């Protein structure tokens, strides 16, 4: 069973955007996600506040082009529904500063049109369960046992090779495939192949699920990262592709 849909509970989502094409696109992206229920859509702030008050969605997906009125709207919808989680879709020029620091608490800040939208269903699931996500796939899990992995899944993660574990850790840190490949003296194609194998082993369906899994398993903890860096350094050479292939067979 895929990590992002392990729970049978549905995530109620309200869509808010002044652009009808954005609303239509989000509906299409979320259509295959059986665990997502779209409670409605709105095109202005007043209608969004009213809809949140009436339907009490779990997550508000808010698409805006600029920061004007964003924080006032966020405060208003949270006043109407204190447990509401907000996922913001915006332009890169606004997303980057909001990722770094925002006066308004946002559970996710995503670049409109970015690759992360392919995983929007998984992102909404993670946000609903208390995680935080950005377009760079930097994911932070909350401090509670609900998000701990099962012993079986933890064992699968431990069965990964050293190289695969490092790749998984670096992905969770927000590295691109090219950024992961360079220090390991590997090609981007090899990184993609390894990620495919990691997804197969763990049952994850995308980069976001892999990132949150790495966080849950402690792979981005300073101690774990230091140990992996030491083990990588001790190899003293690029990873042996043949050895990794033999381990998979």
Residue, then its C-alpha position, 0 to 999 in steps of 0.5 A: x500500500x502506498x505511504x501517502x494513502x495508508x489511512x482510509x480517512x478522506x482529506x476535504x479540500x477547498x480550492x480558491x483561485x481567481x483563475x478558472x483554469x487553475x481551478x480546472x487544472x487542480x480538479x483534474x490533478x486531484x481526480x485520480x486521488x480517491x482519498x481527496x474530496x473537493x468540497x467546493x471552489x471560490x474565486x474571491x476572498x469573501x466567498x472563500x471565507x464563507x465556504x471555509x466557514x460552511x464546509x470546514x475543509x481540512x485543507x485550503x489550496x489557495x492560488x495567488x499571484x502576489x502577496x497583497x491580501x494573502x496574509x489577511x485572508x489566511x488569518x480570516x480563514x483560520x479564524x473561521x476554522x482554526x484547524x485549517x491547513x493552507x497550501x499556497x500555489x504561487x509564482x516563483x518570485x513570491x514562493x522563494x521568500x515565503x519558503x524562507x520566512x513568512x509572517x503567516x503560517x503556511x503548511x505548504x508553499x508550491x511554485x505554480x507549474x512546478x514538477x511538485x504538482x505531479x504529487x499534489x495528492x501526496x502533498x495534501x495528504x502529508x499536509x493533512x497529517x501535520x507535515x510541511x512541504x515546499x516545492x524543493x521537497x523539503x519536508x518536515x514531519x510533526x513530532x508525533x507517533x502517528x507519522x512513525x513508519x511501520x517496522x516492515x517499512x523501516x526494515x525495507x529502508x534499512x535494506x537499501x544499499x549505502x548509495x541508495x540511502x545517501x540518495x534518499x537522504x539528499x533527496x529529502x534535503x531538497x537536492x535535484x537529481x543533478x546535485x545528487x549525482x555530481x558528488x557521487x560521480x554518477x550520471x543523472x540517469x543512474x540516480x533516476x534508476x536508483x530512485x525508481x528502485x527505492x520507490x519499488x522497495x518502499x512502495x512510495x509513488x513520488x519524490x514527496x513520499x520519499x522525502x517524508x519517508x526519509x524524515x520519518x526514518x531519521x535519514x536527515x538527522x545530523x547523527x545519521x547524516x554524519x555516519x553516512x558521510x563517514x561511510x561514503x568517505x571511507x569508500x575513497x572512490x566512486x560507488x561500484x555500480x556492479x556491486x549495487x546491481x548484484x545486491x539488487x538481484 
